Every structure is written in structure tokens, then in C-alpha cells.
């Protein structure tokens, strides 16, 4: 196997170290030498001991990447270089494309990472604040206006009994609408773990399709393409039904009367995620795709589709997809939005874990 060219890392501002298939530090760029205050030749000769002494934090991450045969990111890691002060950094380990069993290790110091994170959080907070203001104005102020008008008419002694009943019904309806909105917002604050158990994903999707055909997707063709060999999914039935009904409903609203919807399932053994709290990588091999042939989201919204109060619907609250993302995350899964195909289609991909042999009741 050919070695990686030494000039590959020249000029990179990010500290990077290249590890050979034998576990030897083969290349170190200037930024990495500066970060660790250790020369490349010293690292090549003495290995991680030259940089971190007896601290095995980074070597353990490398061993984990080797063991799991995949790249991953470890965030906010405390590093203790022997020749400089302690620091915190994100450690990003990735296979080197075109060089089997070689690994690259990039260090992103937290001073820079935190600045970037803070900018993103501030933008997201500003967007959410704007969304809250718009939602409150549209979803609460308007019905309150109607309630006030109805109450004023009720106070008029000249209003007959039939009109009074109609006005009281209006008040009840509008108050119920506000209460439902508040309930939807409160669902984001529910931190109780879901009760999960093994479920047949195709039985669940069949129920979702029947609900759609009898209601919001009536008259629309729903194409199904399922992998019959899928194992059981670890899920909360009611919560997962809510996820797929919401996604299908969004698709039906996007395509109009002449569109098409689709549901597919597949087994994708390659997808794994690293838990934030540590531990082995979690596999998410069960894929469900909800597809529609609508126009998709505006490019400016695509990267923020799962954030609260982000919506392209006239009068929409922007809570639906944010709640979907929360429920999927509560299942230990991942959801993605993409535009793909020819002609282009909107695809929401939900990746979920397989139920364990002993069941997945584990959440009380």
C-alpha cells in the first residue's frame, strides 16, 4: 500500500495527524505540531507518549475508531499535552479516502468551535424568537379577537337565544383551538422517556396509510415499496404513528390534488451514530422514507426544516416537523430531509434502531 504523500497536509490551518495502518503516527502538519508543542519527528519516533505522556485519551479514541471500523467525532475532549497547557478540543477521526486502514485525526480547539456554535445558536434563537412572535400573533391574537367580539355581542340585551348559542359555541371552539396549540407547545417540554417495545414497522405503516386514505390524503395514490425481511423496530406505537401521519400530511398538502405519495422501507446496515454520553456506536439500520412529488422547501429553509417555528405554510405554526424530530430523537433515531431523484422528489428519511432480543421496554 502506497504511503500518503508528505505534502498532503502542507498549508492546512487545522491541526491534522495521519495514522498508518500499523498505528504509527506517519504525518503531522505544522498546525498540529504547534498545538501539541511537539515536533513531527518526535511524534513519529515516540508516538502519542511524546505528545500526551501517559494520558490515553486520544489513543483510546483511535483504538475505538479502529474497532468500530468507522470515523466519528468526540466533542469537547480535555487534552493534556506534556509540553503545553491543558486544552479542550473536538477530535475528528476519519478514514483517509483511497488509503485503506489509514486514519486522519483533526483537532478543532474549543475556543474556535464555541465561537462558531455561539453564532449558530444566536441565529437560531433569533429565528425562533421571530417565529414565536409571528405564531402568537396569528394563532392566539386572532381567536382572542373573535372571542372578545362574541362576548360583546352576548352582553347586548337584544341578542336572541339562537344567536347566543351560536356565539357561545364560537367562544368554546376558539378557546379549544388555543388550548390545543398550547398542548402542542408543551409537548416539547416533556422529558419523560418513551415506553418502547418491539413493533412490526409495516403493520404500523399500514395503519398510517389507512388513516391518510380516509382523511387528508383521500384520492391521492400512495405507492408502497417494503422490504418484507425487516426485523422489529424498537418504538412507541402512538408516538411513531404521529411521526408518519405528520410527514404524510405534509406531503399531501405539498402535492395538491394531482400529486403522488410514497412509503418505502429498507435495511441499511452501514449507518451508525456515536452516543453523546459515550459507549459503543449505535446502529440505525431500519430506514423508512416518506416521499412526495411536490416542489419541496425553499433552499433558504432546507437547513432549518426541523427547527421550531420554521415553516413555508401560510398560517402554519412551524411546530409539526420540530415535534417529529424530537420524537425520532427520543427513539434514538435520526431524520433527514433531502431532494433527490429524476424528476426531483421530496424525501424524509427516518432511521431507527432494531428491537433487542429481550424487548425494548427498557424505559419505565
C-alpha positions as CSV (number, residue, x, y, z in Angstrom):
1,X,0.0,0.0,0.0
2,X,1.4,3.4,-1.0
3,X,2.1,5.9,1.7
4,X,0.3,9.2,1.9
5,X,2.3,12.0,0.3
6,X,4.0,14.1,2.9
7,X,3.0,17.4,1.2
8,X,-0.7,16.5,1.5
9,X,-1.1,18.4,4.8
10,X,1.1,21.4,3.9
11,X,-0.8,24.7,4.4
12,X,-3.7,23.3,6.3
13,X,-4.6,25.6,9.2
14,X,-6.4,22.8,11.1
15,X,-4.1,20.6,13.2
16,X,-4.1,17.2,11.5
17,X,-2.2,13.9,12.2
18,X,-2.2,10.9,9.9
19,X,-2.1,7.4,11.4
20,X,-0.8,4.4,9.4
21,X,-2.4,1.0,9.3
22,X,0.1,-0.2,11.8
23,X,-1.0,2.5,14.3
24,X,2.1,4.7,13.8
25,X,2.0,8.5,13.6
26,X,3.1,8.9,10.0
27,X,2.4,12.6,9.2
28,X,1.9,15.7,11.3
29,X,1.3,19.2,9.9
30,X,2.7,22.4,11.3
31,X,-0.6,23.3,13.0
32,X,-0.6,20.0,14.9
33,X,3.0,20.5,16.0
34,X,2.1,23.9,17.2
35,X,-1.0,22.8,19.1
36,X,0.9,20.0,20.9
37,X,4.2,21.9,21.1
38,X,5.9,18.7,19.9
39,X,7.8,18.1,16.6
40,X,6.6,15.7,13.9
41,X,9.8,13.6,14.2
42,X,9.3,13.2,17.9
43,X,5.8,12.0,17.4
44,X,6.9,9.6,14.7
45,X,9.6,8.2,16.9
46,X,7.8,8.0,20.3
47,X,4.2,8.0,19.3
48,X,1.4,9.5,21.5
49,X,3.7,9.4,24.5
50,X,5.7,12.3,23.1
51,X,2.5,14.4,23.0
52,X,0.4,13.2,26.0
53,X,2.7,11.2,28.2
54,X,0.6,8.6,30.0
55,X,-2.7,10.2,29.1
56,X,-4.5,7.6,26.9
57,X,-7.5,9.8,25.9
58,X,-6.5,10.3,22.2
59,X,-5.0,6.8,21.7
60,X,-8.3,5.3,23.1
61,X,-10.3,7.3,20.6
62,X,-8.1,6.0,17.8
63,X,-8.5,2.4,19.1
64,X,-12.2,2.9,19.2
65,X,-12.3,4.1,15.6
66,X,-10.2,1.0,14.6
67,X,-12.5,-1.3,16.5
68,X,-15.7,0.1,15.1
69,X,-14.2,0.5,11.6
70,X,-15.7,3.9,11.2
71,X,-15.0,7.6,11.7
72,X,-16.6,9.6,14.4
73,X,-16.3,12.9,16.3
74,X,-15.6,13.3,20.0
75,X,-16.6,16.7,21.2
76,X,-15.2,18.9,24.0
77,X,-12.4,16.5,24.9
78,X,-9.9,17.5,27.6
79,X,-6.4,17.2,26.2
80,X,-3.3,17.3,28.4
81,X,-0.2,17.8,26.2
82,X,3.0,17.3,28.1
83,X,4.7,20.3,26.6
84,X,1.8,22.8,26.8
85,X,-1.2,23.8,29.0
86,X,-4.4,21.7,29.0
87,X,-6.9,22.5,26.4
88,X,-10.3,21.4,25.1
89,X,-10.8,20.3,21.5
90,X,-13.1,18.4,19.2
91,X,-11.3,15.3,18.0
92,X,-12.5,14.3,14.5
93,X,-11.3,10.9,13.3
94,X,-11.9,9.8,9.7
95,X,-10.7,7.1,7.3
96,X,-8.5,8.5,4.6
97,X,-10.2,8.1,1.2
98,X,-8.1,6.0,-1.2
99,X,-5.8,4.6,1.5
100,X,-7.1,1.5,3.2
101,X,-6.8,1.5,7.0
102,X,-5.2,4.9,7.2
103,X,-6.8,7.4,9.6
104,X,-6.7,11.2,9.8
105,X,-7.2,13.0,13.2
106,X,-8.2,16.6,13.2
107,X,-8.2,18.7,16.3
108,X,-10.6,21.7,16.5
109,X,-9.9,23.8,19.6
110,X,-13.0,24.7,21.5
111,X,-12.2,28.4,21.5
112,X,-12.9,28.5,17.8
113,X,-15.6,25.8,17.9
114,X,-17.5,27.6,20.7
115,X,-17.4,30.9,18.8
116,X,-19.0,29.1,15.8
117,X,-21.5,27.3,17.9
118,X,-22.5,30.6,19.6
119,X,-23.1,32.3,16.3
120,X,-25.3,29.4,15.1
121,X,-27.2,29.4,18.4
122,X,-27.7,33.1,18.3
123,X,-29.1,32.9,14.8
124,X,-31.3,30.0,15.7
125,X,-32.5,31.8,18.9
126,X,-33.3,34.9,16.9
127,X,-35.2,32.9,14.3
128,X,-37.1,31.1,17.0
129,X,-37.9,34.4,18.7
130,X,-39.2,35.8,15.5
131,X,-41.2,32.6,14.9
132,X,-42.7,32.8,18.4
133,X,-43.8,36.3,17.9
134,X,-45.4,35.5,14.5
135,X,-47.1,32.4,15.8
136,X,-48.5,34.2,18.9
137,X,-49.9,37.0,16.7
138,X,-51.5,34.6,14.2
139,X,-52.6,31.7,16.4
140,X,-53.6,33.4,19.6
141,X,-54.3,37.1,18.9
142,X,-56.8,36.4,16.1
143,X,-59.0,33.9,18.1
144,X,-58.9,36.2,21.1
145,X,-60.3,39.0,18.9
146,X,-63.1,36.7,17.9
147,X,-63.8,35.7,21.5
148,X,-63.9,39.4,22.5
149,X,-66.3,40.2,19.8
150,X,-68.6,37.3,20.6
151,X,-68.6,38.3,24.3
152,X,-69.5,41.9,23.5
153,X,-72.5,40.6,21.4
154,X,-73.6,38.4,24.2
155,X,-73.6,41.4,26.5
156,X,-76.2,43.0,24.2
157,X,-79.6,42.5,25.7
158,X,-81.1,42.5,22.2
159,X,-79.4,39.2,21.2
160,X,-81.9,36.3,20.9
161,X,-81.4,32.8,22.3
162,X,-80.3,31.2,19.0
163,X,-77.7,33.8,18.4
164,X,-76.5,33.5,21.9
165,X,-76.0,29.8,21.5
166,X,-74.1,30.3,18.2
167,X,-71.8,32.9,20.0
168,X,-71.1,30.6,23.0
169,X,-70.3,27.8,20.6
170,X,-67.8,30.1,18.8
171,X,-66.2,31.0,22.1
172,X,-65.8,27.4,23.1
173,X,-64.4,26.5,19.7
174,X,-61.8,29.2,19.7
175,X,-60.8,28.6,23.3
176,X,-60.3,24.9,22.4
177,X,-58.1,25.9,19.5
178,X,-55.9,27.9,21.7
179,X,-55.7,25.1,24.2
180,X,-54.6,22.6,21.5
181,X,-51.9,25.0,20.4
182,X,-50.6,25.3,24.0
183,X,-50.7,21.5,24.3
184,X,-48.6,21.1,21.1
185,X,-46.0,23.6,22.5
186,X,-46.0,21.8,25.9
187,X,-45.1,18.5,24.2
188,X,-41.6,20.0,23.6
189,X,-41.0,20.3,27.4
190,X,-41.9,16.6,28.1
191,X,-38.6,15.0,29.0
192,X,-40.0,11.7,30.2
193,X,-38.5,8.7,28.4
194,X,-40.8,7.0,25.9
195,X,-42.0,3.4,26.7
196,X,-40.6,1.4,23.8
197,X,-41.4,-2.1,22.7
198,X,-40.7,-4.3,19.6
199,X,-43.1,-3.4,16.8
200,X,-43.7,-4.5,13.2
201,X,-43.0,-1.3,11.3
202,X,-45.1,-2.5,8.3
203,X,-48.2,-3.0,10.4
204,X,-47.7,0.4,11.8
205,X,-47.2,2.0,8.4
206,X,-50.3,0.2,7.1
207,X,-52.3,1.8,9.8
208,X,-50.9,5.2,9.0
209,X,-51.7,4.7,5.3
210,X,-55.4,3.8,6.1
211,X,-55.7,6.9,8.3
212,X,-54.3,9.0,5.4
213,X,-56.6,7.5,2.8
214,X,-59.7,8.2,4.8
215,X,-58.7,11.7,5.6
216,X,-56.1,14.2,4.4
217,X,-54.8,12.1,1.5
218,X,-58.2,10.9,0.2
219,X,-58.0,10.3,-3.5
220,X,-54.2,10.5,-3.7
221,X,-52.2,7.4,-4.8
222,X,-49.9,6.2,-2.0
223,X,-47.2,3.9,-3.5
224,X,-45.7,1.4,-1.1
225,X,-42.4,-0.5,-1.5
226,X,-41.5,-2.5,1.5
227,X,-38.6,-4.8,2.5
228,X,-40.5,-7.8,3.9
229,X,-37.4,-9.1,5.8
230,X,-37.1,-6.2,8.2
231,X,-36.7,-7.0,11.9
232,X,-38.8,-5.5,14.6
233,X,-38.3,-1.8,15.4
234,X,-37.9,-0.5,19.0
235,X,-40.7,2.0,19.2
236,X,-43.6,3.7,21.0
237,X,-46.5,3.0,18.7
238,X,-48.6,6.1,19.3
239,X,-45.6,8.4,19.0
240,X,-44.3,6.8,15.8
241,X,-47.8,6.9,14.3
242,X,-47.8,10.6,15.0
243,X,-44.4,11.0,13.2
244,X,-45.5,9.3,10.0
245,X,-49.0,10.8,9.9
246,X,-47.4,14.2,10.2
247,X,-44.9,13.5,7.4
248,X,-47.6,12.1,5.1
249,X,-49.9,15.0,5.8
250,X,-47.2,17.5,4.9
251,X,-46.6,15.6,1.7
252,X,-50.3,15.6,0.8
253,X,-50.5,19.3,1.4
254,X,-47.4,19.9,-0.8
255,X,-48.6,17.9,-3.8
256,X,-52.2,19.1,-4.0
257,X,-54.9,17.0,-5.7
258,X,-52.9,15.6,-8.6
259,X,-49.7,14.5,-6.8
260,X,-48.3,11.2,-5.5
261,X,-47.1,10.0,-2.2
262,X,-44.8,7.1,-1.4
263,X,-43.7,5.0,1.6
264,X,-40.7,2.7,1.4
265,X,-38.7,0.7,3.9
266,X,-35.2,-0.8,3.6
267,X,-32.4,-2.3,5.7
268,X,-29.3,-0.1,5.7
269,X,-26.6,-1.9,7.9
270,X,-24.0,0.8,7.4
271,X,-25.5,3.7,9.4
272,X,-24.1,4.1,12.9
273,X,-24.1,7.0,15.3
274,X,-21.9,7.7,18.4
275,X,-24.0,8.4,21.6
276,X,-23.1,11.8,23.1
277,X,-22.7,10.1,26.5
278,X,-20.1,7.7,25.1
279,X,-20.3,3.9,24.7
280,X,-20.3,1.9,21.5
281,X,-21.7,3.1,18.2
282,X,-25.5,2.5,17.8
283,X,-26.7,1.1,14.6
284,X,-29.8,2.6,12.9
285,X,-30.4,0.1,10.1
286,X,-34.2,0.5,9.7
287,X,-35.0,3.1,7.1
288,X,-38.5,4.5,6.4
289,X,-38.8,7.0,3.6
290,X,-41.9,9.3,3.1
291,X,-41.9,10.6,-0.4
292,X,-43.9,13.2,-2.4
293,X,-43.5,14.8,-5.8
294,X,-44.2,18.3,-4.5
295,X,-42.0,21.3,-5.0
296,X,-40.1,20.9,-1.8
297,X,-38.9,23.6,0.6
298,X,-37.3,26.9,-0.3
299,X,-33.5,26.5,-0.3
300,X,-33.3,29.1,2.5
301,X,-35.4,26.8,4.8
302,X,-33.9,23.4,3.9
303,X,-31.2,23.6,6.5
304,X,-33.6,24.7,9.3
305,X,-36.6,22.4,8.5
306,X,-36.6,20.7,11.9
307,X,-36.3,23.9,13.9
308,X,-39.4,25.2,15.8
309,X,-41.4,28.0,14.1
310,X,-39.8,27.4,10.7
311,X,-42.5,27.0,8.1
312,X,-43.4,27.9,4.5
313,X,-47.1,27.3,5.0
314,X,-49.4,30.3,5.1
315,X,-50.7,30.5,8.6
316,X,-48.5,27.5,9.8
317,X,-47.1,27.4,13.3
318,X,-43.9,25.6,12.3
319,X,-44.2,23.1,15.2
320,X,-45.0,19.9,13.3
321,X,-41.6,18.9,11.9
322,X,-39.8,20.1,15.1
323,X,-42.0,17.7,17.1
324,X,-41.4,14.9,14.6
325,X,-37.6,15.4,15.0
326,X,-38.0,15.3,18.8
327,X,-40.0,12.1,18.7
328,X,-37.5,10.4,16.4
329,X,-34.6,11.5,18.6
330,X,-36.5,10.2,21.6
331,X,-36.4,6.8,19.8
332,X,-32.6,7.1,19.4
333,X,-33.2,7.6,15.7
334,X,-32.3,10.2,13.0
335,X,-34.5,12.1,10.5
336,X,-33.2,13.8,7.3
337,X,-34.7,15.9,4.6
338,X,-33.5,15.8,1.0
339,X,-34.5,16.4,-2.6
340,X,-33.5,13.6,-4.9
341,X,-34.4,11.6,-8.0
342,X,-35.2,12.5,-11.6
343,X,-37.7,14.1,-11.6
344,X,-36.9,15.5,-8.1
345,X,-38.9,14.4,-5.2
346,X,-39.1,15.4,-1.5
347,X,-37.8,12.7,0.8
348,X,-37.9,12.4,4.6
349,X,-35.7,9.6,5.7
350,X,-36.3,8.2,9.2
351,X,-33.6,5.8,10.5
352,X,-34.4,3.7,13.6
353,X,-32.8,1.1,15.8
354,X,-33.7,-2.6,15.8
355,X,-35.5,-4.0,18.8
356,X,-33.3,-6.1,21.1
357,X,-33.9,-9.8,21.6
358,X,-35.1,-9.1,25.1
359,X,-37.5,-6.4,24.0
360,X,-37.3,-2.7,24.3
361,X,-39.4,-1.9,27.2
362,X,-36.3,-0.6,29.0
363,X,-37.8,2.9,29.5
364,X,-40.1,3.0,32.5
